[in-house]
């Protein structure tokens, strides 16, 4: 793990499929990741690095020296710049490139809108329909408008929103 500014850290991981994974952690939590192959490393660095091993060495060198600037952009991508010196007169140019990281989504913790028990929901739906039909049966006998009962109004205003995974019967 290599620390960056604003509580970000960078980790480089070689995986078994000949790719280099660049992981961005914020406050110790993996937030973004990108997997690069040899061709992508070459394209990204404008052929400065031809392989993932060369790119890995470059990134580690840039992370460990103070001559480079590796920063996290507002949209959580990496912007890397470093000076390149060349020629007999010691010309210096700034070499820079940007790595676009994709958002890490944890599919195991994905929130589902499906009910936990379909039969229970079916029973509740039938009960709601029965109550609606009973209500509509004698609607002509009631006044056109009547105020909302105070107990129901208070329970709506002061009640908590339903929690994720809470049974519809409790709502």
C-alpha positions in Angstrom: 0.0 0.0 0.0 1.3 3.4 -1.0 -0.2 6.4 0.7 -1.5 9.3 -1.4 -3.1 12.6 -0.3 -6.6 12.9 1.4 -6.5 9.4 3.0 -6.2 7.6 -0.3 -3.8 4.6 -0.8 -2.7 2.8 -3.9 -2.1 -0.9 -4.1 -0.6 -2.8 -7.1 -1.5 -6.5 -7.4 -0.4 -9.0 -10.1 -3.2 -11.5 -10.8 -2.9 -14.9 -12.5 -4.3 -13.7 -15.8 -1.2 -11.6 -16.7 -2.8 -8.4 -15.6 -1.8 -5.7 -13.2 -4.6 -4.6 -10.9 -4.4 -1.0 -9.6 -6.6 -0.6 -6.5 -7.5 2.7 -5.0 -8.4 2.6 -1.3 -10.0 5.4 0.6 -9.9 5.3 4.4 -8.8 1.6 4.0 -11.8 0.6 1.9 -11.4 -0.5 -1.7 -13.3 2.0 -3.8 -12.0 1.8 -7.3 -10.0 -0.7 -9.4 -8.6 -1.2 -12.9 -7.0 -4.2 -14.5 -4.3 -3.5 -17.1 -2.7 -5.9 -19.6 0.5 -5.3 -21.6 -1.2 -3.6 -24.5 -3.1 -1.2 -22.1 0.1 -0.3 -20.2 1.8 0.5 -23.5 -1.1 2.6 -24.8 -1.6 4.3 -21.4 2.1 5.4 -21.2 2.4 6.2 -24.9 4.8 3.2 -25.3 7.0 4.3 -22.5 6.3 1.0 -20.8 5.7 -2.0 -23.0 4.7 -4.6 -20.4 2.9 -4.7 -17.1 6.2 -5.4 -15.3 7.8 -2.2 -16.7 4.6 -0.3 -15.8 4.7 -1.8 -12.3 8.4 -0.7 -11.9 7.6 2.8 -13.2 4.6 3.3 -10.8 6.5 2.0 -7.8 9.4 4.2 -8.6 7.1 7.2 -9.0 5.3 6.4 -5.7 8.6 6.1 -3.8 10.3 9.3 -5.2 9.2 12.9 -4.6 9.8 14.0 -8.2 6.4 12.7 -9.4 2.9 13.8 -8.7 0.3 11.1 -8.3 -3.0 12.6 -7.4 -6.6 11.4 -7.1 -9.0 13.5 -9.2 -12.4 14.6 -8.2 -14.0 11.7 -10.0 -11.6 9.3 -8.2 -9.2 8.6 -11.2 -5.5 8.7 -11.0 -3.5 11.5 -12.6 0.2 10.8 -12.9 2.8 13.3 -13.9 6.6 13.3 -13.7 9.5 15.2 -15.2 11.6 13.6 -18.0 15.1 15.0 -18.6 16.8 14.5 -21.9 19.5 16.0 -24.2 22.9 17.5 -23.6 21.3 20.7 -22.4 19.2 18.9 -19.8 15.9 19.7 -21.3 13.0 18.8 -19.0 9.4 18.0 -20.0 6.5 17.0 -18.0 5.2 13.5 -18.9 1.6 12.8 -17.7 -1.1 10.3 -18.2 -4.4 9.5 -16.5 -5.7 6.1 -15.3 -9.5 5.8 -15.3 -10.6 3.5 -12.5 -13.9 1.8 -12.4 -16.2 1.8 -9.3 -16.0 -1.3 -7.1 -19.5 -2.8 -6.6 -20.0 -5.5 -4.1 -22.7 -7.7 -5.6 -23.0 -9.9 -2.5 -24.2 -6.9 -0.5 -26.5 -5.7 -3.2 -29.9 -4.5 -2.0 -32.7 -6.5 -3.5 -36.2 -5.1 -3.9 -37.6 -8.6 -4.0 -39.6 -9.6 -0.9 -38.1 -12.3 1.3 -41.3 -14.3 1.3 -43.5 -14.2 -1.8 -46.3 -16.2 -0.3 -46.5 -13.8 2.7 -46.6 -10.8 0.3 -49.3 -12.5 -1.7 -51.4 -12.9 1.4 -50.8 -9.2 2.4 -51.8 -8.1 -1.2 -55.1 -10.1 -1.0 -55.8 -8.6 2.4 -55.2 -5.1 1.1 -57.5 -5.7 -1.9 -60.2 -7.1 0.4 -60.0 -4.0 2.5 -60.2 -1.7 -0.6 -63.2 -3.5 -1.9 -64.9 -3.3 1.5 -64.1 0.4 1.7 -65.5 1.0 -1.8 -68.7 -1.0 -1.2 -70.2 1.7 1.1 -68.3 4.8 -0.1 -71.6 6.4 -1.3 -72.9 6.3 2.3 -70.1 8.4 3.7 -69.5 12.1 3.4 -67.5 13.4 0.4 -64.7 14.6 2.6 -63.7 14.0 6.2 -60.5 15.0 8.0 -57.8 12.4 8.6 -58.1 11.0 12.1 -55.6 12.5 14.5 -54.2 9.2 15.6 -53.4 8.2 12.0 -52.0 11.6 11.3 -49.7 11.4 14.3 -48.5 7.9 13.5 -47.6 9.0 10.0 -45.8 12.2 11.1 -44.0 10.6 14.0 -43.4 7.1 12.7 -40.1 5.9 11.3 -39.6 4.9 7.7 -39.6 1.1 7.1 -36.3 -0.5 7.4 -34.6 -2.7 4.8 -35.8 -6.3 5.2 -38.7 -5.3 7.4 -41.8 -7.4 6.9 -44.7 -5.6 5.0 -47.0 -6.7 7.8 -45.1 -4.5 10.2 -45.4 -1.5 7.9 
